[in-house]
């Protein structure tokens, strides 16, 4: 239930803001793409921290152990985070320009933002099971 709230909360906020903007007759799709993209990026940021475990040696020294798999995953997340910043900038630009291009019958900036949001959730889910 907690993870549903964590991952679903931005969608709830976007829905409320869309409803509010619709009630006061303001363009509702102008903010959705950048908001979802920023949320997807914010899911990635905590994934850049390595999972460490302390190990005591036979001499009583404390060592920090990090798995190679987690190191590789964090490196991948850093790369995707860097790319995502450029995608977010592009989504903001498309949103501001009121671009009329569509993908799957939705504005392009909304589809890209939603995709980044889903990618952030998938990356977070993978990190949880590692």
N, C-alpha and C positions, 0 to 999 in steps of 0.2 A: 504494500500500500504506500509506503514511504517513497519508493522509487517512482511510483505512478504520479505522486504529487510533485516530486522533483522534476521529472521530465515533462509532465503535462501542464505545470503551472504557467510557463510562457504561452502555451496555446490558449489557456483560459484568459490570460491578460490580453492577448491579441484579440480574442473574441469579444471581450468586454469593450475594448477600445474601438473595434469595428462597429459594434452596436451603438456606442456613444456617437461616433462620427456619422453613422447612418442617421441617427436621430436628429442631429444638428445639420444634416445635409452637407457633409464634407466628404471628399474622396476617401473611400475606405481602403483602397488597395495601395495607396501611395506609401504607407509606412510598413506594411506587412512583410514584404521581402527583406528590407534591411533589419527589421526586428528579429525575424526568424534566423537570419544569417548571424547576427550578433549573438543570439542565444546559442546557436550551434558552436560558435567560437568559444563562448564562455564555458561550454561543457568540455572543451578540449584542454583548456588551460590547466585544470588540476591534474590532468593525465600526464603532465610533463614531470611529475615527481616520481622518482624511483621508489619501488617498494624495497625496503631494507629490513634485514633481520640481524640481530646481534648474535654472535657466536662466541663462546668462551673457549679459548685454547687450553691445552693441558697445563700451560704455565699460568693460567688465570688471566691472561690478556683478553680484552674484548676486541673482537673483529666485527666489521660490518660486512654482511654478505648480500650481494645483489646478483640476481640471475641474469644470464646473458640474454635470455628471451625478453626480460623486462627492459634491459638496456636497448635492445633493438626496437622494441615497441615504442619506447619513449622517443627514440630518434625519429621514428616514423611519424609520431604525433607532432614533434617539432616541425618537421617538413610540411605536414598537412596544415598546421597552424599558420605557418608562413604563407602558404598558398591561399589559405582561407582569408587572410587579411586583404589580399588583392581581390579575391572574389567578392568580399564584403564591399570594398570600394567600388567595384563594378556594379554591384547590386544597388548601392546608393546612387550611383550615377544614372543608372537606368530608371530608378524611381523618381529622381529629381527631374529628369528630362521628360517625364511622362511618355516614355517609350511605349508604342502600341504593339510591339511584337509579342506574340503569344506562343506558348508551348503547352500542349495538352489542354488547350482552351482556357488557360490562365495567363495572366501577364508574366513575362519572362522573369522579372525580378522576384516574383512570388515563388515560382517553381524553383529557382536557384536557391533562394533563402530557405525554402522548405527542405530541399535536398541537403543543404548544409546542416540544418537542424537534425535531420534523421542521421546523418553521418556522425554528428556529435554524440547522439544517443547510442549508436552502434559502437563507437569507439569506447564510450564509457562502460557499456555492458561487457565488452571484451576485457577491459582492464579489471573489472570486478571478478571475473572468473579466472584470471591469471594467477 
